[in-house]
Structures are given as C-alpha cells and as structure tokens.
Amino acid sequence: MVYLEVKERKKKRYNYLVHTIRAGKQWKKIRKYIGEGDVPKEKIKEEEESFAKSLMGNSYLSEEQKEAIDQIKLRFDAYLKKAGKSGVENFNEWFFTELTYNSNAIEGSSLGPRETSMIIYENIIPKNTLLREVNEARNHKEALEFLLLYKGDINEHLILKLHSILLKNIDERRGTYRTVPVFIMGSDVQFPRHSNVPTLMKALIRWYKSSKRMYPTELAALFSMKFVSIHPFTDGNGRVSRLLMNYILKKNGYPEINIYVKSRNNYLKAVRKANDGDYIMIVDFLLSTMKKNYKFLAEV
C-alpha cells in the first residue's frame, strides 16, 4: 500500500510516497520524492498513480520463494506425466472434492469431505443435509468442470458465469452484480458503493490485462484479493475469488491452491490485510499453503 511520508529537515518539509515490500527476509521501503512544502492533493493523486505503475515490476516474493514454487511446479508436472490419463482423472476427482469441501466450509457449510464426495460423485444425499449445502457442493463441482474446459482469459463474462453456476438454485440474483450495500458481520470492513461496482470491475480487468508480466502466483493472489475488496456480489464472493485465483495459476501452468478450512482464521486475517492494500501476508500464506498441498510430491 502506498502512503505519504513527510520528513522535516532544517524547518523544511519534504514529501515522499512510500511503498513497503519484502526483500528476502528483510523489509525494504521504496520512496519517491514528490516535492517540498504543501503538495496539492491533485498532485499527490497523480504522483500516486504514476508511482503505482512504476511498482509493477517489484515482487512480493523473494527469488528463493519463487524457486520453491517453480520446484513444486516441475515436480507436479512430472507427477501428472507419469500418472497418465487415468491418474490425472483420479487426481482431479480427489482434488475437486478437496477444493469443493474446503471452499464451501470456509463460507460456513457443515458438509465434511466424505459427505461432499457422496453428493458430487455418487449423487447420494446424506441424511439431514441442508438443500442449500447440497446445491453449493454440486454447483462448485460444476464450476470446476466448466473451468477445466474453458480456454479463454479472465473477463467480466467469465466472472458472471462462474457466479451464475455457483448460486444456481440458491439465489435468483445469480450472475449479476449487487445493487445493495454489503457488510461482514462482526467486521468494520467497508466495501465500495454498489453503484460503483460495474466501473470497479472494468478497472480490475484492465489492471489484470496490464499486469500479466507479474509472477503468476503473485498475479493470482493480487487479482483474487482486489476482487474481494470490491465484493461485487451479495453472496459467493469468496468462492468466486478462489476459483479465479486458481484459474490464473492453471492458465499459467502452475498448480492450483487448496485453502484448508482449518486455516480459515489465518486466511481471513491475510484477506483483511489485503483489503487495505497490504498483500505481503496473503502471498506468504498462499505459498505456505501450496507447500502443504503438494508435500506428497516429495514422497512420489
């Protein structure tokens, strides 16, 4: 997050824009001098936009962390190649179940992994299961299958399509941006006015298209968090954001990330930081989660 820093030397005020970033295990401040004395708000805004663009080349991951991710990618590619068609299908069935169970559980679903698998692969509905939770499980699997075949890029049409699938038989407003304010119970997080959502979503897509040179894991993380900070829907924002994050990873040839419900509190803490424009915690969290997801590769 970019902020204004004022330094005084010999009774004179010097203004800097500052951005803090991780450099290996250390923290580094990147500064841009924008003038002496009282700088007009208009000039500060212009300089912030220019500074933000110049920061696009900076990374939230160290070279060592990127190397660790690339090693996971190489091992995963080798694993899938060795597994063959049937092995890939088996892996997808297991991973789809895990993704569906955890993503829905993060949002409050009471279904366990076994119940989720029964619903999406055996068409068996466990006793006393809520109809909404059955639809959530089925819809999430359908969304994953849709993305498995989808060859396009991230755009508004895809985002609305995913939301429409996820909220099928749950919300008649599915596939449309919200027209009311949204809040999170027990949180003071404020989201943009609903009237601004269409404009913000178009800006998000423009940001994505202009940011493809970023390291894929960072691009996926930041896009997901920027999406959540807009909160374009009345329901389903978290699930859509995680699907989009994983699609960006997959599109760039990187393994998808399954965020465990047992890590929900740490995940939400990182999301809250990201809502304020501080993405360091969420990038670190996702790297740690990816390592846990694919630790089995070291045994293969």
C-alpha positions as CSV (number, residue, x, y, z in Angstrom):
1,M,0.0,0.0,0.0
2,V,1.4,3.4,-1.0
3,Y,1.3,6.1,1.7
4,L,2.6,9.7,2.1
5,E,5.6,10.3,4.3
6,V,6.7,13.8,5.3
7,K,10.3,14.5,6.5
8,E,11.4,17.8,8.1
9,R,15.0,19.0,7.7
10,K,16.1,22.5,8.7
11,K,12.5,23.5,9.1
12,K,11.6,22.5,5.6
13,R,9.0,19.8,4.7
14,Y,9.9,17.1,2.1
15,N,7.2,14.8,0.8
16,Y,7.7,11.2,-0.3
17,L,5.4,8.4,-1.4
18,V,6.4,5.2,0.2
19,H,5.7,1.5,-0.5
20,T,7.0,-1.3,1.8
21,I,7.9,-4.6,0.2
22,R,9.5,-7.8,1.3
23,A,13.1,-8.4,0.0
24,G,14.1,-11.9,1.1
25,K,13.8,-11.9,4.9
26,Q,14.1,-8.2,5.1
27,W,11.8,-5.3,4.6
28,K,12.5,-2.6,2.1
29,K,11.0,0.8,1.6
30,I,10.7,2.2,-1.9
31,R,10.4,6.0,-1.9
32,K,9.6,8.6,-4.5
33,Y,10.2,12.3,-3.8
34,I,7.2,14.4,-4.9
35,G,8.0,17.9,-3.7
36,E,8.7,20.4,-0.9
37,G,6.2,22.1,1.4
38,D,2.5,21.6,1.0
39,V,1.8,19.5,-2.0
40,P,-1.7,19.9,-3.6
41,K,-4.0,16.9,-3.2
42,E,-4.4,16.7,-7.0
43,K,-0.6,16.4,-7.5
44,I,-0.4,13.7,-4.8
45,K,-3.1,11.7,-6.5
46,E,-1.3,12.0,-9.9
47,E,2.0,11.0,-8.3
48,E,0.4,8.0,-6.5
49,E,-0.9,6.7,-9.8
50,S,2.4,7.1,-11.5
51,F,4.2,5.5,-8.6
52,A,1.8,2.6,-8.5
53,K,2.6,1.9,-12.2
54,S,6.3,2.0,-11.6
55,L,5.9,-0.5,-8.7
56,M,4.5,-3.2,-11.0
57,G,8.0,-4.6,-11.6
58,N,8.5,-5.2,-7.8
59,S,7.8,-8.6,-6.3
60,Y,6.2,-9.7,-3.0
61,L,8.2,-12.9,-3.3
62,S,11.9,-13.4,-2.9
63,E,13.9,-15.2,-5.6
64,E,14.2,-18.2,-3.1
65,Q,10.4,-18.3,-2.7
66,K,9.9,-18.2,-6.5
67,E,12.4,-21.0,-6.9
68,A,10.5,-23.1,-4.3
69,I,7.2,-22.6,-6.2
70,D,8.9,-23.4,-9.5
71,Q,10.3,-26.6,-8.0
72,I,6.8,-27.6,-6.9
73,K,5.6,-26.9,-10.5
74,L,8.3,-29.1,-12.0
75,R,7.6,-32.0,-9.6
76,F,3.8,-31.7,-10.2
77,D,4.3,-31.7,-14.0
78,A,6.4,-34.8,-13.7
79,Y,3.8,-36.4,-11.5
80,L,1.0,-35.8,-13.9
81,K,3.0,-37.0,-16.8
82,K,3.9,-40.2,-15.0
83,A,0.3,-40.7,-13.8
84,G,-1.2,-40.9,-17.3
85,K,-4.8,-40.1,-18.3
86,S,-6.5,-42.3,-15.6
87,G,-4.1,-41.0,-12.9
88,V,-4.9,-37.4,-13.8
89,E,-8.6,-38.2,-13.7
90,N,-8.2,-39.7,-10.2
91,F,-6.2,-36.8,-9.0
92,N,-8.8,-34.3,-10.3
93,E,-11.6,-36.2,-8.6
94,W,-9.7,-36.1,-5.3
95,F,-8.6,-32.5,-5.7
96,F,-12.0,-31.3,-6.8
97,T,-13.6,-32.9,-3.7
98,E,-11.0,-31.2,-1.5
99,L,-11.4,-27.8,-3.2
100,T,-15.2,-28.0,-3.0
101,Y,-15.3,-29.2,0.6
102,N,-12.8,-26.5,1.8
103,S,-14.0,-23.6,-0.2
104,N,-17.6,-24.1,0.9
105,A,-16.6,-24.9,4.5
106,I,-14.7,-21.6,4.7
107,E,-18.0,-19.9,3.9
108,G,-19.9,-21.9,6.6
109,S,-21.0,-25.2,5.0
110,S,-21.3,-28.0,7.5
111,L,-20.5,-30.8,5.0
112,G,-17.4,-32.9,5.5
113,P,-15.1,-34.3,2.8
114,R,-17.0,-37.6,2.7
115,E,-20.4,-36.1,2.5
116,T,-19.1,-33.7,-0.2
117,S,-17.8,-36.7,-2.2
118,M,-21.0,-38.6,-1.8
119,I,-23.0,-35.7,-3.2
120,I,-20.8,-34.7,-6.2
121,Y,-19.6,-38.1,-7.3
122,E,-22.2,-40.6,-6.1
123,N,-25.3,-38.4,-6.2
124,I,-26.1,-39.6,-2.7
125,I,-27.5,-37.0,-0.3
126,P,-26.6,-37.8,3.4
127,K,-29.4,-37.7,5.9
128,N,-30.3,-34.3,7.4
129,T,-28.3,-32.4,4.9
130,L,-29.5,-28.9,4.0
131,L,-30.6,-28.5,0.4
132,R,-28.6,-25.3,0.1
133,E,-25.4,-27.1,1.1
134,V,-26.2,-29.9,-1.5
135,N,-26.6,-27.2,-4.2
136,E,-23.4,-25.5,-3.1
137,A,-21.4,-28.7,-3.4
138,R,-22.9,-29.6,-6.8
139,N,-22.5,-26.1,-8.1
140,H,-18.9,-25.8,-7.1
141,K,-18.0,-29.0,-8.9
142,E,-19.9,-27.8,-12.0
143,A,-17.8,-24.6,-11.8
144,L,-14.6,-26.5,-11.6
145,E,-15.6,-28.7,-14.6
146,F,-16.5,-25.6,-16.5
147,L,-13.1,-24.1,-15.9
148,L,-11.4,-27.4,-16.8
149,L,-12.7,-26.9,-20.4
150,Y,-12.6,-23.1,-20.5
151,K,-9.8,-21.9,-22.8
152,G,-10.4,-18.1,-22.6
153,D,-9.0,-15.4,-20.4
154,I,-10.3,-13.6,-17.3
155,N,-13.0,-11.2,-18.2
156,E,-16.4,-10.0,-16.8
157,H,-18.3,-12.6,-18.7
158,L,-16.4,-15.4,-17.1
159,I,-16.8,-13.9,-13.6
160,L,-20.6,-13.5,-14.0
161,K,-20.8,-17.0,-15.5
162,L,-19.0,-18.6,-12.5
163,H,-21.2,-16.7,-10.1
164,S,-24.3,-17.9,-12.0
165,I,-23.1,-21.5,-11.7
166,L,-22.2,-21.3,-8.0
167,L,-25.5,-19.7,-7.0
168,K,-27.8,-21.9,-9.2
169,N,-30.9,-23.0,-7.3
170,I,-29.7,-20.8,-4.4
171,D,-30.1,-17.1,-5.4
172,E,-32.2,-15.6,-8.1
173,R,-29.8,-12.7,-8.4
174,R,-27.0,-15.1,-9.6
175,G,-24.8,-13.8,-12.4
176,T,-25.5,-10.2,-11.6
177,Y,-23.6,-7.5,-9.7
178,R,-25.0,-6.4,-6.4
179,T,-27.4,-3.5,-6.2
180,V,-27.3,-3.1,-2.5
181,P,-24.6,-2.4,0.2
182,V,-22.9,-5.4,1.7
183,F,-21.4,-6.0,5.2
184,I,-19.5,-8.7,7.0
185,M,-21.0,-9.4,10.5
186,G,-18.5,-8.6,13.2
187,S,-16.2,-6.7,10.9
188,D,-15.7,-3.0,10.3
189,V,-14.5,-3.6,6.7
190,Q,-16.3,-1.2,4.3
191,F,-16.9,-2.1,0.7
192,P,-17.4,0.2,-2.3
193,R,-20.9,1.6,-3.0
194,H,-22.9,-0.8,-5.2
195,S,-23.3,1.9,-7.8
196,N,-19.5,1.9,-8.3
197,V,-19.2,-1.9,-8.8
198,P,-19.5,-2.1,-12.6
199,T,-16.8,0.6,-13.0
200,L,-14.5,-1.0,-10.5
201,M,-14.9,-4.4,-12.1
202,K,-13.9,-3.0,-15.5
203,A,-10.9,-1.3,-13.9
204,L,-10.0,-4.7,-12.3
205,I,-10.0,-6.4,-15.7
206,R,-7.8,-3.6,-17.1
207,W,-5.4,-4.0,-14.2
208,Y,-5.2,-7.7,-14.9
209,K,-4.5,-7.3,-18.6
210,S,-1.8,-4.8,-17.9
211,S,-0.2,-6.9,-15.1
212,K,0.4,-10.2,-16.8
213,R,4.2,-9.8,-16.6
214,M,3.9,-10.4,-12.8
215,Y,5.0,-13.7,-11.4
216,P,1.9,-15.9,-11.8
217,T,1.4,-16.7,-8.1
218,E,1.5,-13.0,-7.2
219,L,-0.8,-12.1,-10.1
220,A,-3.3,-14.8,-9.0
221,A,-3.1,-13.7,-5.3
222,L,-3.5,-10.0,-6.0
223,F,-6.3,-10.4,-8.5
224,S,-8.2,-12.6,-6.0
225,M,-7.8,-10.0,-3.3
226,K,-8.6,-7.0,-5.4
227,F,-11.8,-8.8,-6.5
228,V,-12.7,-9.5,-2.8
229,S,-12.1,-5.9,-1.9
230,I,-14.7,-4.8,-4.5
231,H,-17.1,-7.5,-3.2
232,P,-19.2,-7.3,-6.4
233,F,-21.9,-9.8,-5.4
234,T,-24.2,-10.1,-2.4
235,D,-23.1,-13.7,-1.9
236,G,-20.4,-16.0,-3.3
237,N,-17.5,-13.5,-3.4
238,G,-15.0,-15.7,-1.6
239,R,-15.7,-18.8,-3.7
240,V,-15.6,-16.9,-7.0
241,S,-12.3,-15.3,-5.9
242,R,-10.7,-18.6,-5.1
243,L,-11.9,-20.1,-8.4
244,L,-10.4,-17.1,-10.3
245,M,-7.1,-17.4,-8.4
246,N,-6.8,-21.0,-9.3
247,Y,-7.7,-20.4,-12.9
248,I,-5.0,-17.8,-13.3
249,L,-2.5,-20.3,-11.8
250,K,-3.6,-23.1,-14.0
251,K,-3.6,-20.9,-17.1
252,N,0.0,-20.1,-16.4
253,G,0.9,-23.7,-15.9
254,Y,1.1,-23.6,-12.1
255,P,-0.5,-26.0,-9.6
256,E,-3.8,-24.8,-8.1
257,I,-4.0,-24.0,-4.3
258,N,-6.5,-25.6,-1.9
259,I,-7.0,-23.3,1.1
260,Y,-7.8,-25.6,4.1
261,V,-10.8,-24.7,6.3
262,K,-8.6,-25.4,9.3
263,S,-6.5,-22.4,8.2
264,R,-9.6,-20.2,7.8
265,N,-8.7,-17.7,10.5
266,N,-5.2,-17.1,9.1
267,Y,-6.6,-16.8,5.6
268,L,-9.2,-14.2,6.7
269,K,-6.5,-12.2,8.5
270,A,-4.5,-12.1,5.3
271,V,-7.6,-11.1,3.3
272,R,-8.3,-8.2,5.8
273,K,-4.7,-7.0,5.3
274,A,-5.1,-7.2,1.5
275,N,-8.3,-5.2,1.7
276,D,-6.1,-2.3,2.9
277,G,-3.7,-2.9,0.0
278,D,-1.1,-4.9,2.0
279,Y,-0.6,-8.1,0.1
280,I,2.5,-9.5,1.8
281,M,0.6,-11.7,4.3
282,I,-1.7,-13.3,1.7
283,V,1.2,-14.1,-0.7
284,D,3.1,-15.7,2.1
285,F,0.0,-17.6,3.2
286,L,-0.6,-18.9,-0.2
287,L,3.0,-20.1,-0.7
288,S,2.8,-21.9,2.7
289,T,-0.5,-23.5,1.7
290,M,0.9,-24.6,-1.7
291,K,3.8,-26.3,0.0
292,K,1.4,-28.2,2.3
293,N,-0.9,-29.1,-0.7
294,Y,1.9,-30.7,-2.6
295,K,4.2,-32.1,0.1
296,F,3.1,-35.6,-1.1
297,L,5.2,-35.0,-4.2
298,A,8.4,-35.4,-2.2
299,E,7.3,-39.0,-1.5
300,V,6.5,-39.9,-5.1
